[in-house]
Amino acid sequence: MSKIVAGSSGPEKRIPRKEHMFDGRWRSAVDAKTEPVGTWLQRHGVTADVLTATGLLSATATAVATALGYLLLAMFLLALTGMHDLFDGPVAKAAGTTSIRGAFFDSVTDRITDALLMGGVAWYLVSQNEGHLVLLPLAILGVTSLVSYQRAKAEALGLSASGGLMERAERMLLLGAGFLFPFVLIPVLWALLALTTLTAIGRFVKVWNAANATMPNRPTTTRSAVLESRWREWRERTTTERKSFRTGESSTRWRSRRSDAEGPRASRTRRNRTRPLRHRSSPR
């Protein structure tokens, strides 16, 4: 599907939307399975934006089910949310177009989904008299946002920050395991926090090293080097002035400036000399 942009004469060239699920792992195998489904959905009028919006709705339902304690239902709804996120990329590829607006919409809904899921988990912990652990899902949400920001900022700078132990697909799979077996939910949350933190650290180190590799080598400037440079500049300037004085350039320059200053006055004097005198007639 192509999008007409105001002020353009034809359809906008669109770039395939990036997939988030299983990012960096099993990509070829997943694409081989999802591309036919994406083509089928696109032929039946389903767009990537529709999948993104309905995925946000299913994420909201997942958060509500989690907060109310229906963890098995929350697990199925979480799987449905992941399916929407899995197929919006193949649908966009099948259409042959994408847009900056669609990519922005997809990224924003991903962040909202993360907030909804962790908010539902925090509510559930409070309802189970585990209020002292309510900061655990909030900490996971904070580190998750940091991981996403690192990738977005690195790509904006022309670098790559993909990869890591715990990307979005792995986080959803691990959280689904915690919903399926509620007695291990809290250990799963601690594992999520630890692995997501390691992912953030790994991405930071990766981007840091890549940025250092692209920086030009600048010579180190010390105070002694600055003083020596100034001394050489002053000595060269003084030597040049002495040579100019010896060769008479200074006096020649002074005479030139004097003649330029006296030029208008001398021309007025010459005009007064050549002007004829007018004799006044004596009064009778």
C-alpha positions in Angstrom: 0.0 0.0 0.0 1.4 3.4 -0.9 0.8 6.7 0.7 0.4 9.9 -1.2 2.2 12.9 0.3 0.9 16.4 0.0 2.9 18.3 -2.6 4.2 15.2 -4.3 3.3 13.9 -7.7 3.2 10.2 -6.9 3.3 7.6 -4.2 6.0 7.9 -1.5 8.9 5.5 -1.5 8.6 3.5 1.6 11.1 1.5 3.5 10.2 -1.9 5.0 9.4 -1.6 8.7 11.9 -3.2 11.1 10.8 -6.2 13.0 11.2 -6.3 16.8 10.5 -9.9 17.6 13.5 -12.2 17.6 15.6 -9.3 16.5 19.1 -10.4 15.7 18.3 -14.2 16.2 16.7 -16.7 13.9 15.8 -13.9 11.5 15.9 -15.9 8.3 13.9 -18.8 9.8 11.2 -16.4 11.2 11.0 -14.5 7.9 10.4 -17.7 6.0 7.4 -18.5 8.2 5.9 -15.0 8.6 6.2 -13.6 5.1 3.5 -15.9 3.6 1.2 -14.9 6.4 2.0 -11.3 6.0 1.2 -11.5 2.3 -2.1 -13.2 3.0 -3.1 -10.6 5.5 -2.1 -7.8 3.2 -4.3 -9.3 0.4 -7.3 -9.3 2.7 -6.9 -5.6 3.5 -5.0 -5.8 6.8 -2.4 -3.0 7.1 0.6 -2.7 9.4 -1.0 0.2 11.3 -4.1 -1.9 12.0 -1.9 -4.6 13.5 0.0 -2.1 15.6 -3.2 -0.5 16.9 -4.9 -3.8 17.7 -1.6 -5.0 19.4 -1.8 -2.0 21.7 -5.4 -3.0 22.6 -4.4 -6.5 23.4 -1.5 -5.2 25.5 -4.0 -3.1 27.5 -6.2 -6.2 28.0 -3.1 -8.1 29.1 -2.3 -5.5 31.7 -5.9 -5.5 33.1 -5.9 -9.3 33.3 -2.5 -9.3 35.1 -3.7 -6.7 37.6 -6.8 -8.7 38.4 -4.8 -11.9 38.9 -5.9 -13.8 35.8 -2.4 -14.7 34.9 -3.2 -17.6 32.6 -5.5 -15.4 30.5 -2.8 -12.7 30.6 -0.4 -15.2 29.2 -2.6 -15.9 26.2 -3.3 -12.2 25.7 0.5 -11.5 25.8 1.0 -14.1 23.1 -1.6 -12.3 21.0 0.2 -9.0 21.5 3.4 -10.6 20.4 1.7 -12.0 17.3 0.6 -8.5 16.3 4.1 -7.3 16.8 5.5 -10.2 14.8 3.3 -9.8 11.7 3.2 -6.0 11.3 6.6 -6.1 9.6 5.8 -8.8 7.1 2.5 -7.0 6.2 4.4 -3.8 5.5 6.9 -5.8 3.4 4.2 -7.5 1.5 2.7 -4.0 0.7 6.1 -3.0 -0.6 6.0 0.3 1.2 6.4 1.9 4.6 6.5 5.4 6.1 8.2 7.4 8.7 4.8 7.9 10.4 4.2 4.2 10.6 7.7 3.5 12.0 7.2 6.2 14.6 3.7 4.8 15.5 5.1 1.3 15.9 8.0 2.5 18.1 5.7 4.6 20.4 3.2 1.7 20.8 6.0 -0.6 21.8 7.0 1.7 24.6 3.4 2.1 25.7 3.0 -1.7 25.7 6.1 -2.1 28.0 4.6 0.4 30.4 1.2 -1.2 30.5 2.7 -4.7 31.1 4.9 -3.6 33.9 2.1 -1.5 35.4 -0.2 -4.5 35.4 2.5 -6.6 37.1 3.1 -3.9 39.8 -0.7 -3.8 40.5 -0.8 -7.6 40.8 2.1 -7.6 43.3 0.3 -5.0 45.5 -2.9 -7.1 45.4 -0.9 -10.2 46.5 0.5 -8.3 49.5 3.9 -8.0 47.8 4.0 -4.3 47.9 7.6 -4.2 48.9 8.4 -5.7 45.5 6.4 -3.1 43.5 9.6 -1.3 42.6 10.9 -4.4 40.8 8.7 -4.1 37.7 9.2 -0.3 37.7 13.0 -0.9 37.7 12.5 -3.3 34.8 10.5 -0.7 32.9 13.2 1.9 33.5 16.1 -0.3 32.2 13.9 -1.4 29.3 13.4 2.2 28.3 17.2 2.8 28.5 17.8 -0.2 26.2 15.4 1.2 23.6 16.8 4.7 23.9 20.4 3.4 23.4 19.4 1.8 20.1 17.4 4.8 18.9 20.2 7.3 19.8 23.0 5.1 18.3 21.1 4.7 15.0 20.5 8.5 15.0 24.3 8.9 15.2 24.9 6.4 12.5 26.0 3.6 14.8 24.5 0.2 15.7 23.3 -0.8 19.1 21.3 -3.9 18.3 21.7 -7.2 20.0 22.0 -8.2 23.6 20.9 -10.9 26.0 17.4 -9.5 26.6 15.7 -7.8 23.7 11.9 -7.2 23.4 11.1 -10.7 22.1 13.1 -12.4 24.9 11.5 -10.2 27.5 8.0 -11.1 26.4 8.8 -14.8 26.3 10.3 -14.8 29.8 7.3 -12.7 31.2 4.9 -15.2 29.6 6.7 -18.0 31.4 6.1 -16.2 34.6 2.4 -15.8 33.8 2.2 -19.5 33.0 3.8 -20.6 36.3 2.9 -17.9 38.9 5.0 -19.4 41.6 8.2 -18.4 39.6 6.9 -15.0 38.6 9.1 -13.1 41.1 12.3 -15.0 40.2 11.4 -14.3 36.6 11.2 -10.6 37.3 14.6 -10.6 39.0 16.0 -12.4 36.1 14.4 -9.9 33.7 16.0 -7.0 35.6 19.4 -8.6 35.7 19.5 -9.7 32.0 18.0 -6.4 30.8 20.6 -4.5 32.8 23.4 -6.6 31.3 21.9 -5.8 27.8 22.0 -2.0 28.6 25.6 -2.3 29.7 26.6 -4.3 26.7 25.0 -1.8 24.3 26.7 1.1 26.0 30.1 -0.5 25.7 29.4 -1.4 22.1 28.4 2.1 21.1 31.2 3.6 23.2 33.9 1.6 21.4 32.3 2.2 18.0 32.3 6.0 18.7 35.9 5.9 19.8 36.9 4.1 16.6 35.3 6.8 14.4 36.8 9.8 16.3 39.8 11.4 14.6 43.2 11.3 16.4 43.8 14.8 17.8 47.3 15.8 19.0 47.5 16.6 22.6 48.1 20.3 23.3 50.1 21.1 26.4 50.8 24.4 28.1 54.5 24.3 27.1 53.5 23.7 23.4 51.2 26.7 23.5 53.9 29.0 25.0 56.5 27.8 22.5 54.1 28.5 19.6 53.4 32.0 20.9 57.2 32.6 21.3 57.9 31.6 17.8 55.1 33.8 16.4 56.4 36.8 18.3 60.0 36.2 17.2 59.1 35.8 13.6 57.0 39.0 13.7 59.8 41.0 15.3 62.4 39.7 12.8 60.1 40.7 9.9 59.7 44.2 11.3 63.4 44.7 11.7 64.1 43.6 8.1 61.4 46.0 6.8 63.0 48.9 8.7 66.4 48.1 7.4 65.3 48.0 3.8 63.4 51.2 4.0 60.0 49.7 3.7 58.8 51.5 6.8 59.8 55.0 5.5 58.3 54.2 2.1 55.1 53.1 3.7 55.1 56.3 5.9 55.6 58.6 2.8 52.8 56.8 1.0 50.4 57.3 3.9 51.4 61.0 4.1 50.9 61.6 0.4 47.5 59.9 0.6 46.5 62.2 3.5 47.8 65.4 1.8 46.3 64.5 -1.6 42.9 66.2 -1.2 44.4 69.3 0.4 47.0 69.7 -2.4 44.4 69.3 -5.1 42.3 72.1 -3.5 45.4 74.4 -3.4 46.1 73.8 -7.1 42.5 74.6 -8.0 42.7 77.9 -6.0 45.8 78.9 -7.9 44.4 78.2 -11.3 41.0 79.9 -10.6 40.9 83.5 -12.2 40.6 86.4 -9.8 37.5 88.5 -9.9 38.1 92.3 -9.6 35.4 94.1 -7.8 34.4 97.4 -9.4 35.0 100.3 -7.2 31.8 102.1 -6.1 31.1 105.2 -7.9 
